[in-house]
Amino acid sequence: MLRIGLSGGIGAGKSTVSATFGELGGIVVDGDVIAREVVEPGTEGLAKLVDAFGKDILQDDGTLNRPALAAIAFSDEEKRKTLNGIVHPLVGRRREELIAAAAADAVIVEDIPLLVESGMAPMFPLVVIVHAEEDLRVQRLIEYRGFSEEDARARIATQATEEQRRAVADVWLDNAGSPEELVEKARELWHERILPFAHNVHDGRPARPEPVLVPYDSTWPDQARRAVARLNTACRHRAKRIDHIGSTAVPGMDAKDVIDIQVTVGSLEVADELRDALTGAGYVHRQHTADVGKSDARSTVAEFDRTNGEHMWHKRLHCSADPGRPTNVHLRVEGRPNQQFALLFVDWLRANPSAHSDYLALKRRVAQQGHESTDSYAEAKEPWFLDNYRRAWEWADETDWAP
């Protein structure tokens, strides 16, 4: 099962995208529909609203007078919080009931108007935001939904800002054009990213990025922050820390377009316990693996003691099934050399221009050789790491660096 979070400001066109996904086979769990359902006559939700806001929010037939409720609830921040405190838990409970009834290989599209405001974005392996500029949204609300301009702008003002939505968006669908253009964008997204993502999760297959070196992308840190938030939600207290590591964490460094994240755990047993949670977050398990062992950088022993030290470099690896955002998630044990070096390496390159230049030159030389896979690309760089492992730890000792 793959769960997609879909949101956008009022009047942005989210419903068009939701309907398109539904026509293509997605199981749409619509927050607006559920929100109406949980406050129908005779429900717990409607009774609580009447207790909070009075009988004036009811029509003569006992149904909810939505404009009357909106006029009260959206006129005051505390009243709006009261409204959300009543409706949101009921909507969440009903949503989980619908999801539990879906097939194991379903694509669940959770259409949530207040996805950003409620802090729910990290719960989803993929977040799609539909956007339109405020003036266009106001125009649509006046023309198609009977809002006054004042009411439309007041409603928009209570919702998340564009900046807040961009911070959580894995996919940003701009709806400045016609409904037909938005439908075409949604269909393309479904076939090129969402459906392959769902199939990969179902088959336990990671996305396969091309081993191509690209210039540093200034959006990599933001993409990593979304991954870290998602992994924090999946791992919860079992993760001691979660960090963006690797070349994409080093400003100005060319890299493969793959985000590397390290999840620090107390033991590999804990890492194994996280397997299902990580799969649910879109990160499928690969094989039990290990990093290349290296000699103790602070000793005079020249060779790595494979008998006594190899296990210290063991880890678990999960990879994103999302073809639109290849990501490696390395689960390493706190205090072990591979866990510490992953953190040290980023700080060392950031603080040392000469090391940064050396590594960048190496990556470009290796990339020119041509490699059929990311594994062979990594293997070609390993001799450089063996030579520079001690150099990095010398810098750590000189500067009193600590992870």
N, C-alpha and C positions, 0 to 999 in steps of 0.2 A: 504494500500500500504506500502511495506517495501522497502527502498532504501539501497542498499549495495554499498559501495565504494571499488573498486578493483584496486590495483596498484602493481607496482614492477618495478625494474630497467630494462633497455633495455637488452634483452637476458635472463631474469630470467624465462620466461615461463608463463607470465600473459595471453597471448593469448590462451594457452591451457586450462587454468582454465576458462576463459571467455567463450570459445566455449562449454566447458562441462556444465557450468551453463545454457547456452542457450539451449542445448539439453535436459536438465532436466526441462525446462519450464520457466526459467527466461527470462525477456525482457532485452536484452543486449543493453546498450547505449554505444557504443564504441568510446572513445575519438579519437583514431587514425583514424577510419573511418570518423568521423565527421570532423576531422582536414583536411582530404583530400577533403571532400565534400565542405567545405567553401572556398577553394582556387581553385576550378575548373574554367576553362575559362568562362569569363563573370560575375564572382562573384565580390562582393565588396572586399572580402579578397584578391584575386589575384591582383586586381588593387592597393590596398594599399601596397602590397609587392613589386610590380614593382616600385611604387613611392619611397619606402624606400631603395631598394637594386639595382635598375636598371634593364634594359631589359636583362642583361646577365643571369638572373635566369630563363629565358624562353627557352623552346625548340622551334624548327622550326615551330611546329604546334600550338604554342601558349599555350601549357600546361606548368605547373611548372616543372622546372628541379630541382628535390629535392636534388640531390648530390651537384649541384652548389650552391643552397641556403644554404645548410648545411655548405659547405666549407667557405662561407662568414659569416653566422650568428654565427657559433660556434667557430670562431676564435677570437672573441672579446666579452667581457662581455656586453658592451653597445649594441652591435648589437644583441646579444641574447635577451636582454631585449626588444629591439625594435620589434623583431620577436614575442616574447610572448605577447607583448602589442597589437599587431595586431590580432593574431590568437585566443588567449584565450577568449576575449569577444565574438567573433563570435561563437566559439565552445560552450560557455556557453549558449548563446541565443538559438542555435539549440538544445542543450541538453534539455533545459526546454520545448521546443516545443514538443519533442518526449515524455517526461515524462507526459506532460499534456494530451496526447492522449491515455495513457495507462489505463487499467481497474483499478477500485478502489482496487481490491484485488491482484493486480500484485506484483511480486517481481522484482524490477528494479535493474539490475546489471550495475552500472556505471563504465565502464572500463576507468580509467583516468591515463594516463602515469605519469603525474606530479601532482598527488593528494597531495603528501607531500609538494612539492615545492610551490604549489599554496595556501597552507594553508587551503585546503578544507576538510580535514579529519573530523573535528568536525561537519560537516554538515550531517554525516551519522550515523544511529544507529549501524552500524557494518562496520568495515574496515578490509578488507582482503588484506594482503601483500604476494606476491609470491617472494621468495628469492632464489638466487644462488650466490655462491662465485664469485668474479670478474674474476679470471682466467678461470673458467668454462663458464662464460658469454662471455668473449672474444673469447674463442674457438668456441662457438656456432655462434657468429656473423661472424666470419671468414668463418666457414664451411657452414652455411646455408644462410647468407645474403650478402656475398661478401665483407665484410669490410676488410680493412687492420688492422693489430694489432694496429697501431698508431691511426687510426680513431676510432676504437672500444674503446680504453682506453680514448681517448679524449671525446667521447660522454658520457661514464660512469662518467667521472670526473665532468661533468656539472650537474649531477643529485644528488639527495639526497643521503646521506651516509646511511650505514646500521643502525647506531645509530639513525638517524633521522626517519627512517622508523619504527624501533622497537618502538619508542616512541608513534606512533599513531596506531600501529597494535593491533586490537582485536584478530585477527587470523594471525598466521605466518605459511605459507606453504613453507616448505623447498623443493626445487627442485634440489637436488643433484643427484637424480636417473634418471630413464627412464621416457619418456613421459607417459607410461602406469601407472607407479607408481603415477605420479602427478594426472592423471585423477582419479585414485581410491581415492586419498586423497580428491580431489574436490567433488567427488560423496558422500563420507562419510560426509563431512562438510555440503553439501546441505541437506541430509536426516536427519542428527542428530541435526543440529543447525539452519540452515537458514530457512528451511521449517517450523519446529515447531515455530520458532520466528515469521514468517509471519502469521501463523495461530493464534498465541496468540494475535498479534496486531489486526488482523481482528476481533477476538472474544472479545477483551477487557479483555483478561485473562493474569494475571501475571505468570511468571515462578514460580514453586513451589520448592524451595530448601529444602533439607532434614535438619531437626533441629539437625545437627551433629556438635559437637564442634571439631575444628581442630586446630593444632598448628599455631602460627603466620606465615603468608606468606609474605616474604619480597617484593613480587610483588604487594601486595595490594595497597600501595601508588601510584604506577604507574598506576594501573587500575583505581584508584579513580581520578587521574589527567585527564585521558581520559574522564571519566564521567563528571567531572566538566567542561572541555572544551566543551563537547557536550551540557551540560545544559546551559552554558553561551551563546552558539550560539542560542539555542532554546528560552531562556528567554530574552536575550538582556537587555535592560535598565530596564525592570520590576523587575529584580532581584537586590537587594541591595548588596548581597554578596552570594557566594556559597562556602560551606565548606565540607570537608571530616570529618565526625563525627563517633561516635560509636567505638566499640572495634577494628575494623580493622584499625582505625586511631591511635591506641596506640601501639607503638613498644613492641614486646614481649608478647602481650596479645593473648591468645587463643580466638577463635571466631567462630561463624558460618561463612561459606564462602559467606557472603552477605555484599556488600558495602553499607554503609549508607551515604547519602549526604543530607545536609540541604540547602535549598534555602530560603533565607531571603527575605520577601516581605513586602510591606507597609501595606497590608490589605489582608484579606481572599478573598475579591472581586477580587483583583489582582491575587491571587492564582487560582481562578476559571477561570479567563480570560486566563490563561496559559494552560488550559486543552488540547486543540487541539494541541498546539505547542509541549507539552510534549509527547502526544500520537504519533505525527509524529517523535519524536526523539526515540521512542521505549519504553516509560514509560507510562503504561496504568493506568488510574484512578481507585482507589479503592473507598471506601466510605468516606463521610465526617466523620472525626474522631477526636479524641482528645487524648492527652496524659493523664496519670493518674495525677490528680491534687494533689498538695502538699501544706502544710501550708507555709506561708511566713517565710523563713529561718531567717529573720532579725527581726521578731516580737516575742512576748511572747505568741501569740495565739496558742494554742496546736492543735486545729482542723482546718481543711481546710474549709473555708466558701464557701460551694457549691452554695449558692444563688448568691453571688457577685463575686466569683472568678473562677468558672468553665469555663466560656467562655474564660478566659485568657489562657487556655491550649488547646484550639481548634487548629486544623491544617488541612491541606489537605495532602493526601498521594497518591503517584504514585509509581508503582513498575515496574521494567524492565520485558518485555516480552521475553527477551533473555534467553534461558535455559542455555547458556554457561556463563552468567555473571549476577547472581541475584543481584539486586540493589534496595534499598528502597530510594525514594526521598521524604523527609519531607519538606513541605512548611509551614513555620511558620512566624508569624508576628514579625517584628523588635521590640525589647524591651520587649516582653512578656516573662514570666518566662520560658516557655518551650524552646523558641529560645535561651535565654541566657544560660540556664543550659546545653543544648546540646554542646555548645562551652566550657563552664566551665569544664564539666565533663572530656573531653579529656585532657585539660591542667592540671587539678588537678591530674589525674592518671599519666600523664607523669612526673610531678614534685614531686610526693610523692610515693616513693617505697612501703611504708607500705599500702597505699590505693590500689596501683597496686596489691600487693600480696593478700590483702583481697578479692578484686573483682575476681581475677583469681581463688582463692580457691573456692569462691562461685560458679562461672561458672562451675567449674569441678564437684562440688557436685550436682548441678542441672542437669548437663548433665548425670550423673550416674543414676539419677532417671528415665530417659527415658521419652520422650515427643513426642506426635504424630504430633505436629505442632509447628511452630516457635512462634505462639501466646501463647500457653500454656507454652513454655519455657520462654518467656518474663514475663508472669504473675508470674511464680515461683520466679523470681528475684526481683519482685517489693518491697517486704518488706525490702530488703537490701537498695534499693534506698530511701525509705522513711526515713530510719535511717541515711543514709549518705548524704542526701540532705543538711542538716544543716552543716554537717562537711565540705562539699565542699565549701559552702558559707563563712564559717569562714576562711578558707584558702584564699579565694578570698579577703576578707576584710583585712586580715593580710598582704597580698602581693600587695595590690592595683591593683589586677587583673581587667581588663576591656575587654569586648568582642571586 
